[in-house]
Amino acid sequence: MKEIWRTPSLEGKWKDGKGHVVLSVVPYYQRVWVDMRMHNMEREGTSHTSRGFRLTIGQAENLLGQLAVAIDKAKEEEEKNKRNGDE
């Protein structure tokens, strides 16, 4: 496993340092996968959980454009919620 990126989770039971979201490149079943999953930080050391997913390289490439669209939509929704809350 080659870790690429790690950030503390801000969601529910994993916040407050209990879990990290980790992006890795993982060889598995004669393929190379892009793997993103939650790592439990409460156990001794760090241990990955079943909460996550693996993508082929092609799937990950297709995800890039869609991720940008999702981020833009989330920003628009957040801005809309802020404007509605200010009124």
VENPEQUI-V730555 format. One line per field, one symbol per residue. ss: DSSP state (~ for helix, > for strand, _ for the rest). Layout:
ss: ???
//
This chain:
ss: _>>>>>>>___~~~____>>>>>>>>>>__>>>>>>>>>>______>>>>>>>>>_~~~~~~~~~~~~~~~~~~~~~~~~~~~~~~_
//
